Amino acid sequence: MITTLLAVAAQAAARLASPAAETATLRALDQALFDAVAPGDPHRLWDRTLTPDAIYVDENGDVMSRAAFLKELKPLPAGASGNIKISEYRAVFHGDTALVWQRADESETYHGVALKAQYLLTESWRREAGAWKLAMVHAYVVAVDPPAVPLPAATLADYAGAYRLGDLSYTIRMEGDHLTGQQSGGMARPLLAEIKDVLFVAGRPRVRMIFQRDAQGRVTGFIDRREGEDLAWTRAP
């Protein structure tokens, strides 16, 4: 009995004797899954790779069963082409389970217009009968700053002032030809314009400052919008 147990343990250890080789195998599988999305019929590879109880959480937050995901998985429509390439990949192994983190870059041409996006994905893989099966995926789009546009100095000066939200304060200052914003207890950060009356802080693409004006065009405050939720700051006298 002891000899048998030792033999089984040795075989299990041998299967994962080279994490680097197993990582390379999983990376190749993931890249093949990406390659199967755009052209032809992608279901064949995904169908045999997903576990029966697989869960896929897409970049919009939709949680899909295996069947629902396969139903949504369709080739790109006419006028669109592209590919997704893995740029970073890491895997951690626990017996016959692998936990994966990866970064993938998408390049797409949509009716002649070049588009790019980057995704972070976490995955759970299980080895069943000697083959890796994908049990769970969570995809996340990496948000990026919008293009900044120049605004006239007079327009920038409209935003300068002190603002209040409950017991919090936020101060916007003109610093030469640009603005900085500083919340109470925080550090001053440059403010950039997406369009007139919509500002953002570089490196915080999930947040927008949408300025409000009265009937005479004077700035009365701004909406701090993040993840669809609004915080209303009012301009202090």
C-alpha positions in Angstrom: 0.0 0.0 0.0 2.8 2.4 1.0 4.7 1.6 -2.2 1.5 2.3 -4.3 0.9 5.6 -2.6 4.5 6.7 -3.1 4.3 5.7 -6.8 1.1 7.8 -7.2 2.7 10.8 -5.5 5.8 10.5 -7.7 3.6 10.4 -10.8 1.7 13.5 -9.6 5.0 15.3 -8.9 6.3 14.3 -12.3 3.3 15.7 -14.1 4.2 19.1 -12.7 7.9 18.7 -12.5 8.4 21.7 -14.8 6.1 24.7 -14.0 7.8 26.6 -16.9 6.8 23.9 -19.4 3.2 23.7 -18.0 3.0 27.5 -18.2 4.1 27.4 -21.8 1.4 24.8 -22.5 -1.3 26.9 -20.9 -0.1 30.1 -22.7 -0.2 28.3 -26.0 -3.8 27.0 -25.2 -4.9 30.5 -24.3 -3.4 32.1 -27.4 -5.1 29.4 -29.6 -8.4 30.3 -27.9 -7.9 34.0 -28.8 -6.9 33.1 -32.3 -10.1 31.1 -32.7 -12.4 34.0 -31.9 -12.2 36.2 -35.0 -12.1 33.8 -37.9 -14.2 30.8 -38.8 -16.2 28.8 -36.3 -14.6 29.3 -32.9 -16.9 26.8 -31.1 -14.9 23.7 -31.8 -11.8 24.7 -29.7 -13.7 26.5 -27.0 -16.2 23.6 -26.7 -13.5 21.0 -26.1 -11.5 23.3 -23.7 -14.2 24.6 -21.4 -15.3 22.4 -18.5 -19.0 21.5 -18.3 -19.5 23.9 -15.4 -17.3 26.7 -16.8 -18.1 30.3 -15.9 -17.1 33.3 -18.1 -17.3 36.9 -16.7 -16.8 39.3 -19.6 -15.4 42.8 -19.7 -19.0 44.2 -19.3 -19.6 42.3 -16.1 -21.9 39.7 -17.6 -21.6 36.3 -15.9 -22.2 33.5 -18.4 -22.5 29.8 -18.1 -20.6 27.6 -20.6 -23.7 27.4 -22.9 -24.4 31.1 -22.7 -20.8 32.0 -23.5 -20.6 29.7 -26.5 -23.8 31.1 -27.8 -22.4 34.6 -27.7 -19.1 33.6 -29.2 -19.3 34.5 -32.9 -16.9 35.5 -35.7 -16.3 39.2 -36.3 -18.9 40.7 -38.6 -18.1 42.0 -42.1 -16.0 45.1 -42.0 -14.2 44.1 -38.9 -11.0 42.2 -38.5 -8.4 41.9 -35.8 -6.4 39.7 -33.4 -5.6 39.4 -29.7 -2.0 38.6 -28.6 -0.9 37.7 -25.1 1.8 40.1 -23.9 2.3 38.9 -20.3 1.4 35.5 -18.7 1.9 34.0 -15.3 0.6 30.7 -13.8 0.7 29.2 -10.3 0.1 25.5 -9.9 -1.6 23.7 -7.0 -1.8 20.0 -7.9 -4.0 19.6 -10.9 -5.2 23.2 -10.7 -3.6 26.2 -12.3 -4.3 29.9 -11.5 -3.5 32.2 -14.4 -3.0 35.9 -14.8 -2.5 37.4 -18.2 -2.4 40.6 -20.2 -3.6 40.6 -23.8 -3.5 43.3 -26.4 -6.2 43.6 -29.1 -5.7 45.2 -32.5 -8.8 45.7 -34.6 -9.7 47.3 -37.9 -13.3 48.5 -37.9 -14.4 49.6 -41.3 -11.0 51.0 -42.0 -10.4 52.5 -38.6 -7.7 51.1 -36.4 -8.7 50.4 -32.8 -6.7 49.1 -29.8 -7.6 47.7 -26.4 -5.9 45.9 -23.6 -7.4 43.2 -21.3 -6.4 41.7 -18.0 -7.7 38.2 -17.5 -7.6 35.8 -14.6 -8.4 32.1 -15.1 -8.8 28.8 -13.3 -7.6 25.7 -15.2 -8.1 22.0 -14.1 -6.2 19.0 -15.4 -8.7 16.3 -16.2 -7.6 12.9 -17.7 -4.2 14.5 -18.5 -5.6 17.5 -20.4 -6.0 21.1 -19.2 -9.6 22.3 -19.1 -10.7 25.9 -18.6 -13.1 26.3 -15.6 -13.3 30.0 -15.1 -12.4 33.3 -16.8 -12.7 36.9 -15.6 -11.9 39.5 -18.3 -11.3 43.1 -17.5 -10.7 46.0 -19.9 -7.7 48.2 -18.9 -9.1 51.7 -18.9 -6.9 54.4 -20.5 -6.9 58.2 -20.4 -9.0 59.9 -23.1 -7.2 62.3 -25.5 -6.7 65.7 -23.8 -7.7 68.8 -25.8 -6.3 72.4 -25.3 -8.7 75.0 -23.9 -8.3 78.8 -23.9 -6.8 80.2 -20.7 -10.0 82.2 -20.1 -12.0 78.9 -20.1 -9.5 77.3 -17.7 -9.8 80.2 -15.4 -13.5 79.6 -15.1 -12.9 76.4 -13.2 -10.4 77.9 -10.7 -11.8 78.2 -7.2 -12.8 76.3 -4.1 -15.5 73.6 -4.1 -17.3 71.8 -1.2 -18.8 68.3 -0.7 -20.0 67.9 2.9 -16.9 68.4 5.1 -14.6 67.9 2.1 -13.0 70.7 0.0 -11.4 70.6 -3.4 -9.4 73.5 -4.8 -8.6 74.1 -8.5 -5.8 76.5 -9.3 -4.3 78.0 -12.4 -0.6 77.1 -12.6 0.7 78.9 -15.6 -1.1 77.5 -18.7 -2.7 74.5 -16.9 -4.9 73.6 -14.0 -4.2 71.6 -10.8 -6.7 70.1 -8.5 -6.2 69.2 -4.8 -8.6 67.6 -2.4 -8.3 68.4 1.3 -5.5 66.3 2.7 -4.3 65.2 -0.7 -1.7 66.2 -3.2 -2.2 68.6 -6.1 -2.6 66.9 -9.5 -2.7 68.3 -13.0 -6.2 68.5 -14.6 -6.7 67.9 -18.3 -9.7 68.6 -20.5 -11.5 65.9 -22.4 -13.9 68.6 -23.8 -15.0 71.9 -22.5 -16.5 71.5 -19.0 -15.2 67.9 -18.7 -11.9 67.5 -16.9 -10.0 64.4 -15.7 -6.8 63.6 -13.8 -4.2 61.7 -15.8 -3.9 58.1 -14.7 -7.5 58.1 -13.4 -9.5 57.3 -16.5 -12.5 56.0 -14.5 -13.3 59.4 -13.1 -14.7 62.6 -14.9 -15.3 66.1 -13.5 -18.4 67.5 -15.3 -18.8 71.2 -14.6 -22.2 72.8 -14.1 -23.1 76.4 -15.1 -25.9 78.7 -14.3 -28.1 80.6 -16.8 -25.4 83.3 -17.0 -22.7 80.8 -17.9 -20.9 80.9 -14.5 -19.5 77.7 -13.1 -21.5 76.7 -10.0 -19.9 73.3 -9.3 -19.0 70.0 -10.8 -20.2 66.4 -10.8 -17.5 63.9 -9.8 -18.7 60.9 -11.9 -17.2 57.5 -11.3 -18.6 54.1 -12.3 -21.9 55.7 -13.1 -22.2 57.3 -9.7 -22.2 61.0 -9.2 -20.9 63.2 -6.3 -22.1 66.8 -6.6 -19.5 69.4 -5.5 -20.7 73.0 -5.2 -18.6 76.1 -5.7 -17.8 77.9 -2.5 -18.3 81.7 -2.3 
